[in-house]
């Protein structure tokens, strides 16, 4: 999903940072669904790890390397409703349990971002996407060709989505990411649900390619996971709307526009022209 996130002819552009996805163009629904209890299979980690997370302050800003050794700790923090900072294959991002309304609101507070700008979600594997968004209209193999990678696909949520309706209420589409980054994929799998994901920066400020770029925000995160200097530019992921069958719209060029368009055209997709 952002940064990164159906867009109709009635879209209204909002003044947001280039580092964030133009989710403001989502078509709004007339009815805002009620908050539902998040359901999902949650994989357990050790009790000792859980205790260490419970003893951690909500905004401690503890820095650890983004390695497998700290993945369990990160998962327990997410399950406890906390916000963490993680590297992706493009930029550093803030992540939390997409089913925790409190945690999602916390991300908006940290970034100083308006709630009218929805968040994308991150899942561990391409096969997970169908749990949260409508994929039946896509040709076989398309998503596997695009992901994992620096691409955010915008899809309709649909009635069968298990995504918590309190995330981006009133929007019928969702931006989905599967970053080509082992650490965040491990913790997404371990969480048993989707992660809300957005760039680690104040809204309107440059995106972050090192943890030092958002050092002033560390204190608001339970943990900050250091993956070093990210090799990509600050362009972020390429955001593409795939809500219509055999059509696409590039909503943000990002860092992989050419590769994304080539894959879509190979699958006989045509660009949707907007007036």
N, C-alpha and C positions, 0 to 999 in steps of 0.2 A: 500499500500500500501501500518523504515523503516525504511526508515529503511527497511523497511519492503517491494517484488515486483517482454514471452514464451521463453522460453529458448530452444535453439537448440543445435545441436551437434557442432556448430561452436562458442560456447560461449568462451569469453575471460574473465578470472578473473582479476579484478582490485584490487589493494591493498587498501581495505577499512576496516573500523573499524568493529569489531564483533558487535558493537552496531547498525550497519546499515544493511539494507537488501541487499543481493547481487543482486540488480536490474541491475547491470552491465552486467548480463547474458541475458538480454532481447535480442530477435532477432530484429535487426534494420530493418526498412523498407527502400526501395530505394528512396522513395519520402517523403520529410518532408512537411506535410500539412501546408497551410497558416494559419495565425492567424485569428480566427473567433471570432465574438462577442459572448460573453457568454450569453446564454439565460437560464432562469429558473425562477420559481416562487419564489419570495422573500417575506417572511412574514415581515410585518412592526412592529416596536416597537415605542415607544412614541417619539414625536419630541424633547422633552427635553433630552431624552437619546441620540438621534442622535446629538444634539448640544454639549453635554458633550464630545462625542467622537471626534467631529470635532475640539474641542478646545484642544484635547490631542495631544501632540507631537508624531511624528512617533516612536520615541524611548524613551519613558518616563520611562518605566520600573516600572510602578505603580503596587504594589502588593495588590491583593484582595483574600479573601477566595473563593474557588471553590464551590460556593453555587448558588442555583436558583436565589437569589436576584441579582446576577451579570451576569446572562446569557444574558439579553437583551443588556447590555453594551458590552459584548463579541461579540455578533452578529453584532452590529453596527460597531465595530472595524473591523471585518472581511469584512463587506460590504464596508468599507472605504479603503480597500486594505492594511490593516495593519497586522502585524504578532503578534500573542499572544502565550504565553506559557501555556500549560494545562496539568493536570494529565490525565493519561489513566489507564487502568487496569494492565499495565505492567510498563511503564516508563513515565517520563515527556517528552512532545513533543512540538515542534514548529508547529503551525497550521496557515493556511491562506486560503483565497478563492482560490480554485484550478483553477478558471477561471480568476484570476488576474495575468497576466504575470509579472507585476511589483512586486507583493507580493511574487510570487514564486521565482523570482530572488533574492529578499531580503533574503529569507531563505537560499539560497545557499551562499550568502555573509556572513550572520551571522555565518554559520557553517564552512565556508572556504571549502566548498564541491564542487567537480567538477560537471559540468552540465551533464557529462556522467553517473552520478549515479542518476537514476530517483527517484522520490518521490512516495510514496503510497498515497492513498486517504482514507478518513474516511467518512462514511455516518451514519445517525442516526438510521436507521432500516434495517434489512435484506431485506425487500421488496424494498428498494431503490437501491439495487445493480444492478438489471436488467436495470436501466436507464443508467448505466455507463459501464457495461461489459456484455459479452455473458454468459448466464446461462442456455440456452435451453438444453444443453447436460448433465446437471447435474440431477441426480435422485431427485424426489420430496422429500423434507424434509432434504436434505443433509446440505444445508447452514444453515437452522434453527437449526440443530444439532451442527454445528460447532460454530455458532455465535448467540448472542454476546459472545465474549470471546477473550482470548489472542492469536488469530490466524489471520494471514494475508493470504487471498486466492488470488492467482495470476490467472487472467482470461484474455481472449482475449477482447480487446476493441470492435472490430466489427464496422461495418459501422453505426449501429443504435445507437451507444453510443452518449449521449448528452455531454459527457465530452469534455471540451475545448481542442482542438488539440494543443494548444500552450504548454500544460503540457506534458512533456516528449516527445517532437516531435521526430518522427522517430521510436518510439517503438509501437509495436502492442499489447502489453499486459499491464495490470495494476494490482498492488497490492491493495487489498481492505480490510479495517478494519471496524468492528463494535465493538468498545471496550465495555466491560461490565463496563461502567462508566457513570453514569447518567449525569454529567455535560457536558461532551463533546458531548454526544448524543443529549442533549437539544439544544446546540448551532449549531450542524450540521443540525438538523431539522429546526431551526430558520433561518439559512442561505439560505435555499432553494436550495442549491447546494452541491457539494462535497467539503470537506476540504483537502488540501494538508497537509500531516502529516509526520513528521520525528522526530527523537529523539532530545531532547534539550541538545545539547553538541557540542563542536567543533569536527569536523570530525577527527576520529582517537583517540579521548579521551574517557574515560569511560562514560557510560550512566548515567542518573540522576534519582535517586529515591527520592530526596528531591529538593526543589527549591534552596537550598544553594549550591547544587552540580554544578549549572550553574550560580551562582550569578554574575560572570564576564560578562555574556551575557544579564542580565536583561535590561540594558540600550538600547538594540537594539529591545526590544519588546514594543508594546503599553501598554500591560498589562501582568502581570504574575499572574496566578491563583494557589493559594496554596491549595493542597489537602492533605498536611501532608506527612509523610513518607509512601511511597508505599510499601506494604507488599511483593511484588514479588522480585525475584532476578534481577540482571542486564542483564538477558538473553534476554529480550524482547519477542516479540510475535514469535510463530512458523510460519514460512513461508512455504506454500505448493503450488506447481504448480498444478492447476486443469484444465489446458487448453486442455488436451486430454481426450476424453471420457473414463470413467472407469479406468483411470490411475492417479497416483499421484507421485509427487517427492517432498521430503522434501528438501527445499533449505536452511533452517536454522532451527536447532532443537528447539531453543527458549525454552519457559517455559511450553509448553503443547504438546510436541511431542507424548508421549505415548497415551494421550487421543485423539489426532487428528488421529493418525494411527488407533486406535481402532474403531473410528467412520467411517473412510473411509472403513475399511475392512468389517464393518457391512453392508455397502452399496455396497459390492462386488467390491470395487476398489482394484487394484493391483499396487504394486510399479513399476514404470518405471525404468528399469535398464539402466544406461548409461555406455558406454564403456570407 
